Amino acid sequence: MIAVISTIKNEAERSKATEIYKMYCSTMLYVAKSILKDNASAEDAVSESMIKIIKNLGKISDISCHKTKGYIVIIVRNTALSLLSKYKNRKEDSDELLHEIADTDISALDELTNEESLNFINKAVLSLPKPLSDVLYLSIVNGYDNKEISRLLNINYDLVRKRLSRAKKAVRKILSETGEVYGGQKRKNL
């Protein structure tokens, strides 16, 4: 991995990539090994993930923040899952894992910006299935657009759009069911 990092021409980016690798190497290996169950395969997943991370260094402002760690874990997990799929010679069809949910007006979720609302949203996002929460996290927290998410997670652009729409709808539903937040207004608990 150090050989790949050393090919970065910009000194600041090379230093940033080195720091990220040093700080998160063990976490990345742990996540990859928990999925792949093999050291060599886990190392391959970490290498592929670092290449993806290096391509997006400009999006990482604070190396040691929870946002960066979440981003790195998502990239490693999805890279490991892709490798696992390749190893087992079967294609993952995530659409079969998710039941169809019609897209509806999701502007209420986009209006929730205050700190208290974000805490409720965070809890709701964490309760979603990983394919939905990963896409929503990368979009809202990291600010990636659908094309970037498609490339990072190695999934079809249309699938990113569907997952993002489903995730937003699911979060809105969770929030309305709990009575915590809906449409930017706090409700009484049920």
C-alpha positions, 0 to 999 in steps of 0.5 A: 500500500505504501507503494501506491501512496508514494505514487501520489505527486502532491506532497500534501495529498501523499501525507494525508493518504499516509496518515489515513492509512496509518490511522485506519489500517487496523480498522479497515483490516478488521472490517474486511476480515469480518466479511471475507474471513481470510487475511489475504482477501482482507488485505486485497479489500483494504488495498482496493479501498485505499485506492478509492479513498485516494481518488477522493482525498479532496472530500476528506477535511478532518482525518480523525473525525467520526465522519471520515471513519464512517466513510472509510468503514463504508468503503471497506465494507462494500469493497469486501462485499464486492470481493466476496461476491466475485469469489463466490462467482455470483452477482449480488442483486440488491434489489431482491433484498429490498422490497419495492417502495414507491418514491414519494415527496421527500422534501420533509426530510430535507427540511430537517436541519436543526441539531435535535432533528439530526439526532433523531434522523441519525438514529433512524438511519442507523436502523435501516438495512446497510445498503440503504444507510450506506447510500444515505450516509454518503449522500447526506453526511459526506456530500457525495452525489449519486455518480460518486456513490455509484463509483465508490460502492461499485453499484449501478447509478440507478440503484443508488437513486433507488436506494437513496429514495427508499432510505429517505422514505424509510427515515421519514416513515420511522420519524413519523411513526415515532412521533419525534420529528416530521415535516420539520416540526416536533410532535408529542411522543406516542 
